[in-house]
């Protein structure tokens, strides 16, 4: 029988490997544009279609109760295999075609069987360290999202197909490894999806502010992850290796931020950490574009700080929902939060390149600052609510 340490390690590693398919299309964009000028709309769709697919998959999985009706490890395994298969098919399609975009959507739907299920498996081992475990799994999401940019460094003459190939192999390894993990003693079947409870997410004031904070965070997060690598390729010009290495570092460094924020939020308060993280990330969004022509030693540290702060608070919005919501409705409330958040990312990921085409790289990321600004306001309002005493054991 696998111990807690072994199971958590296997779950985390499986998450990293399986989620590497998420940004395979984004990592391939520079080479895709070299092979075929696919246009800004198709470029954006290669990322936003994954987001849309994930929303559909998450809602379908919740309504059908897949993780409760079947062994969650088998559900995870099926999701990883399906995501890898869709990724492999995308590698064989015409660059930027509707077939490729459709396969990216299938990839997103499949990952809805991976990320939430892995989170549930990890949480089943929690014993006074839930914040850290949730932060660890969000860190795994972050590192997995970064790996396709590292895969680009191992180009074997495949061009844009390189991140697709390596992430497909990684997803297959994830499906194998998860079978050796097991659920912890706190594992319980989830509650059935309750459509009527969905209205509570925005009707209850405390839950509404927590969800608005999450939406502000998500407005910025995936658009930053999707378009900063493209920004870096434009910045470095022909030095694609430097661009991919920097992009990997900027996204991957957020994993450490997740762990620290998970630890800090349990000790200093959910709203304190989320407001601090969004204040820093929003400021970075405002100034990063103005550093487009700046020296590397000035630009890269700012982007690394942005990479840490943009994801650090992510797990705390889910934790807030579990603390503020009625226990019998938590499953539905978390599903609604995730679905609305990822649906919003699909919109901003699609719109941002149109803004960049109009305003240029100097002003590229200014619209992203709107999200964290509103998020800080929402979490401040939540902090003033009497229900906020439920957060982090009374630490608002």
N, C-alpha and C positions, 0 to 999 in steps of 0.2 A: 504494500500500500504506500502510495506517495505521501510524504510528509507535507506540512504546510509550506515550508521553504521550497521544496522541490516542485510542488504543484503551482505555487505562485510564479516561480521561475519559468516553468513550462507554459503557463497561460500567458505570461507577459511576452516571452519570446515568440510564441505562436501569433499573438496580436501584432507584434512588430513585423513579422514575416508576411502575414496575410494582408495587412493594411498597406504593404508596399505597392499594391496594385492601384491604390486610390489615385496617386499623382503620377502614374506612369505616362498618361497622356500629356500632362503638363510638362514633365521632364523632357518629353520628346519634341516639344513645340519648336525649339530652334532648328533642330535637324529636319523636322517636318516641313518647315518653311523653306529650307534649303532644297529639299527634294521636290516640293510642290507648294506653290503659293496658295495656301488654303483660306486665307482671308481671316479677318478679326472675329467674325461671327462664329465660324467653325472652330477657331482657336478657343474661344470662350466656352463653346458647347462641349468641348472635350473634357472640361472640368465640371461645368454646371450640370451636365447630363448625369454625372456620377451622383451629384447632390440630390437631384430629382429622383433618381433610382433608389437612393438610400431612403428617402422619405416614404416612397411607395412600399418598399420592402419592409421598413420598420412598422408601418401601420398594418400591413398585411400580416406580418408575423405576430404582432400584438393581438389582433382580432382573432386569429386562428389559434393563438396560444401555443405556438410551435415549441418554444423552449420549455413549456410545462408538460406537453403531451409526449415529448420524446427526450431521450438523454441529451442534455445540453451540449455535451462533448460531441455527440453525433451531429447535432444541428450546426455547431461551429465547423466541424469537419466538412459537412455538405456545403456550407457557405463559402469556405476557403476553396474547395474544389471547383464550385461553380464560378467563383470570381476569377480563379486562375484560367478556367476554360474560356470564359468570355474575353479575358485579356489576351489569350493566345489567338482567338479568332480575330480580335481587333488588329492584331499584328499582321494578319494576312489580308486585310481589307485595303481598299484604296485610301490613301491619306486624306483625312478630312471629310470622307464620304459619310452619307447618312448611315451606312452599315457600321462604320467605325463608331459613330456617335451613339447608335443604338446599343452596340456592344458595351460601350462605357456605361450606359444606363443599366444594363443587365449586371455589370460589375458592381455598381452602387447598390442595387437591390440585393445582391448576394452578400455584400458586406454588412447588410442589416442583420444577417444571421451570425455575424462574427463579432463585431464590436460590442453591442449590448449584451450578447450572451457571454462573452469573455468577462465583461464587467460584473455580470451576475455571478459567475463562477468565482471570481476573485473576492467579491464581497462576502461570499459564503464562508470565507476563512477569517473574516474580521472579528477581532476581539479587543476592543479599545483602540484599534488603529484603522478605523474605517476611512478617515480622511486621507491617511497615507496610502492605503490600498487603492482608493479611487484615483488619487493623484498619480499613482504608479501606472494605472491602466490608461489614463489620459496621456501620460508620458509615453507609453507604448504607441498610442495613436500618433503622437507627434513624431517619434523616431521613425515609425513606419512610413509616415507621410514624407519624411526627408530622404529615405533610402533610394528612391528612383534617381535622385540627382547624383548620388554616389555611384549608382550603377552606370551612369553615363561615362564615368571615368574609366570603365573597362570595355570601351567600344572595341569590338573585334571586326570592324569593317561592316557592321550591320546598320550603322546610321541610326535613324529614328526608332528602329525596332529594338535597340539595345535595352532600354528600360522596360519595355514590354516583356522581352524574353526573360530577363533576370527576375522580374517581379512575379512572373508566372511560375518559375521554379520555386521562388520563395513561398508562394501560396501553397504549392504542393507539399513543401516541407512543413508548413504550419498545420496542414491537415493530418500529417503523420504524427507530429509532436503532441498535438492536443489529446490524442488518444491515451497518452501516458499520464496525463494529469487527472485529478479527481476533484469533485466538489467537496467543500468543507462541511463541518458539522452544522453550520447555520443555514445550509441550503434548504429552501422551502419552495414549493411550487408557487408561482406568482398568481396574483388575483386576476380574474377574467377582465378583459378590457370592457370598460363601462362608458359607452358613448355619452350618456347623460352627464357623467362626471367631467367631461371635457370642458363644459362651460364654466366650471368652477375655477379653472386655471386663470381666467381673466375676470371673473366676477368677484372673487374674493380679493380684497385690497392687497393683503400681504403677498399672496401668490402672484397677483398681477404684477406687482413691482419686481418680484424675483424673476418672473418671466420676461418683463421688459428689460431688466438688466442683462439677461441671457441673450435676448435678441440684439441688444446693442453690441455685446461681445461678438456674436456671430456675424453681424454686419461687417465687421472688420476682419475676422480671423481668416476665413478661407479665401477671401479676395487677396489678402496679404500673401498667404502661402502660394496662391496661383500666379500672381503677377510680379512679385518681387524677383523671382528667378528670371523672368523675361526682362525686367528692368536691369538686372545684373548682366545679362548677355548683351544688352545694348550698351551698358557702361564699359564692359571689358572689350567689346568689339570682337576681334578674331580670336581672343584668348578664351576659348570655350571651357578649357580645363579649370581656369581660375573662376569663371562664372559658376560652373557646376559645383565646385568645391565650396565656394562661398555660399551658394544657395543651400547646399546640404547643411552647412554649419549654422546658418541663420534659422532654418526650420528645426534642426535636431537639437539645438541648444535649449529649446523650449521644454524638452523633457525634464531637464534639471529644474526649470522654473515650476513645473507641475508638482514635483516632489516637495520643493521648498514651500510652495504656497499651500499644499495640503497639510503640511506640518504646522505652518504658521497660522492658518485659518482656524485650526482647532484650538490654538492658544491665544490668539489676538482678536479673533472674530471674523465672520464671513464677510460682512459689509466692509470692514476695514481693509481686508486683503483685496477684495474685488474692486473697490474704489481706487486703491493705490495702483493696482495693476492696470486698470483702464485709463487712469490719468497718465501714466507713463507711456502706454502704448499709443494713446491718442496724440500725445505730443510728438512721438516718433513719426506717426503718420503725417503730421503737419510738416515736419522739417526734412524728412528723408529725400523727397524729390528735389529739394533745393541743393542737395549735396551731389547731384548727378555728375557735376564736373569737378567735384572736390577730390583731394588725394585719397588713396585707398585707406590710409591710416586714420582718416577722419570718417569716411562713409561706413566702413565695415563695423567699427564699434557701435555706431548708432543702430545699424541694422541688427546686430547681435542683441543689443538691449531690447529692441523691438521684438525680436524673436522670442526672448524670454518672457516679456510682459504680455504679449498678445495671447498666449495660451495659458499662462500661469493660473489664472482665476477660473478656468473652464469648469473644473470639477465642482467648484463651490456653489454654482447655481443649481446643480442637481442635488447636492447635499442640502441646500436650503429648502428645496421642494420636499425632500423626505422629512425635514424637521417641521415644516409649516403645514403640510397637508394632512388630511385625515388618513390614518393608516390603511383603511380599506380602499382608498382611491389613489394611492401612491403610484401604482403601476400605470394607470391611465394618465395621471398628471405628468409623469416622466416621459411617457410616449408623446403626449401633446407638446411638451417643451422641446423635445428632440426634433419632432416633425416640423414644427413651425420654425425652429432655428435653422435647420438645413434647407427648408424651402426658401427662407430669406437669403441664404448664401447663394443659392442658384441665381437669384435675381441680381445681386450685386456683382457676382463674378461675370455675368453676362453684360452688365451695363458698364463696368469699369473700363474695358478697352475702348468703348465709344468715347468716354470722357478723355482717356489718354490720347486718342487720335485727335481730339479737338484741342486739348490744353497742353499736350506734350509731357515729357517725363518730369519737368520741373514741378508741375502742379498735380502730378499723377495721383498721389495718395491722399490729397486733402479731403476728398469726400469720405474716405474711410474713417476720419476722425469724428464724423457725426455720430457713429455708433457708440463708441466709448463715452462720448460726452453725454449722450442720453442715458447710457448705462450707469454712469456715475450718479446722475440725477435720480434714477430709479432706485438705486441701492441706498442713496441718502434718504429718500422718502421711506423706504422699507425700514431703515434704521430708526426712524421716528415712530414707527408703529409699535403699539404695545406687544404685538405678537413676536417682535424681534427678540424678545427674551428667550424664545425657544431655540434660537440659532446658537450652535456651538456651545451648548451648555450655559447659556446666558451671556456669552461673549459675542456681542453684536458684530 
